[in-house]
């Protein structure tokens, strides 16, 4: 996947999200140009400095960090991990920094519960892992969505339906809105989304059943009596 973010001077900064073997395989100008011409033909025509830009820019690493436990107490010393040190995630939900800020809020809450007993607070803070495991998975899933689905008419129709439900149904909130624009814990987001979808599906089924019953009732009324 390639994304392009606009700059104030009307240029774009492009970022490539590729496997490392693909990056390593484009080891000469001919291969670079051929690959971009095949996979990004519209962008290729707008990139006169493609080869030096590809050659000279750095290659980074996207990682998902899953580890446990996040704390250890040895004698009088307690050490804990928070933020990316405990649960680094890929950037495709835009939640990395926010997740770290939420860690601070949760750790402060744990310190209150533990009456400032730091080792005990770190032990309580481990419950946060239920949330960070969820956002790590959602971030990876959102990469697949961005890469493979945004050009699908069925997918876009589903998104339009979801936005319509948000406008029409009180309390209905999409998964993206819950993750990005609320303080709902990540581990509760999916449960809420499932409840919402079940409720909408049940309401839809009830409306269909009522429509069929009404249609059948009209048909019976119009049927002439038998001789």
Secondary structure, DSSP 8 states (H G I E B T S, - for coil): -EEEEE-TTS-EEEEE---HHHHHH--SHHHHHHHHHHH-HHHHTT-TTHHHHHHHS----------S-SEEEETTEEEE--THHHH---STTS-HHHHHHHHHHHHHHHHHHTTT-HHHHHHHHGGGHHHHHHHHHHHHHHHHIIIIITT-HHHHHHHHHHHHHHHHSTT---HHHHHHHS---HHHHHHHHHHHHHHHHHHHHHHHHHHHHHHHHHHHHHS----
